C-alpha cells in the first residue's frame, strides 16, 4: 500500500485532499507545518508528498529544499499545492525540487490522476534504481572476477615465459647451427609461448646429425614431452655415440615407453613424438635418414625428392618392435634439405580456408630455391602469414632447412 504525506497548515485543505484520495488504497499521513513534515517523512518514508507552499515557519519551498538535502528523504517526489497560479511560483516550486504543481481549489479527478501517475513513476524509478544497484553489484563482481582472472592469467603467462626460457636454453644455439651449416635457417613458431616441436643439431667426428620432432600436443603438455625427447636425443647421440638413424629411433622409442610406463597391461599415457632424424657423413657426402611418421625433403636443381619415414611414432604404442629403417641418399653440393613438423602443412588458410596440401608445400619448397638461404626463413614466414590470413595458428610450427656445400 502506497503512503502519501499531506502537508498543509489548513485542516480544511487536508480534509479535502483526504476525501479526494479516500477509497484509493492509500495510507494517508498528515503534517501541519514544514518541521513536522520533515520528521514524519524521515520516519515513515512516504512514497509521495503533497506539500502546501504558504505555511507559517518554513514555507513549502524551504521545506522541499530541506527534504532534498536529507539523503533519507531526497528521493521522495513532492507535488506542490498552492492557490498561486502564476508562472514565477511554479518555476520556483520546480527549482526547489518539486515534480508537479496542483492549484487550489482541487479537482478530484486531477488529484487522482496526478497522484497515481507520480506514484507509478516513483515505483518505476525505485525498480530501476534497484536494478541499477543489482547491475552495479554484478559489474563489481565481474570486475573482481576479471581482476582475479587477469592475475591468474598473468601468473600462468609469467610461468610459461619462464618455461620458454628454459626450453630455449636446451635447443641448439643458432650460432652453432650456422657454424655447422652456414647456409641454414630454423623457423620455430610455438602456438602457445612454449612448444611441443623441437630441433636438434650435433657434430660427432666426421658426422653431423640433425633432427626435427613433433611431440604430442602443444603448449605445456607438448613442452613436457619435448624436454623428455630432447634429453633422450642427447643421451643417445652425445652420451652413447649413436648416429645411425634407425638405431637412434629404436632406442628412443624404447626409452619413451619405459619412462612413461607404456607397457602391456598398464594404464599408460599415449604421448610420444614424430621425428625425422638425419646423419650426414662429411667424407662420403651420404645422408642417412630414418623417420617416425615424418619425411625428409631434398631439392636438387629444381628436382623434388621426398623420402618417407616409417609409419610409427616414438612411444605411445604397445607395439614392442616397430622396426625403424634407415635410408641412404647421396648428396651433392648445392642440395637443399628440409625437415618439418606437421604444423606448417596443417595450417588453415588460402582462398578455400583449408589445410595446406602436399602439392602446395612441394611447390613452396621448389619456389624457395630462387631465394638465397639467408632469406629463406623470411620467405617461408611471409608465405605462412599470407596463407593463414586471419586464421589463428593451428599448431606449433617448425621448419628447418640447410644447403649442402
Buried (B, 14 or more C-beta within 10 A) or exposed (E): EBBBBBBBBBEEBBEBBBEBBEEBEBEBBBBBBBBBBBEBBBEBEBBBBBBBBBBEEBBBBBBBBBBBEEEEBEEBBBBBBBEBEEEEBBEBBEEBBBBBBBBBEBEEEEBEEBBBEBBEBBEEEEEEEEEEEEEEEEEEEEEEEEEEEEEEEEEEEEEBEEBBEEBEEEBBEEEEBEEBBEBBBBBBBBBBBBBBBBBBBBEEEEBBBBBBBBBBBBBBBBBBBBBBBBEBBBBBBEEEEBBBBBBBBBBBBBBBBEEBEBEEEEEBBEBBBBBBBBBBBEEEBEBBBBBBBBBBBBBBEEEEEEBEBBEBBBBBBEEEEBEBEBBEBEBEEEBBBBBBBBBBBBBBBBEEEEBBEEEBBBEBBBEBBEEEBEEBBEBBBEBBEEBBEEEEBBBBBBBBBBBBE
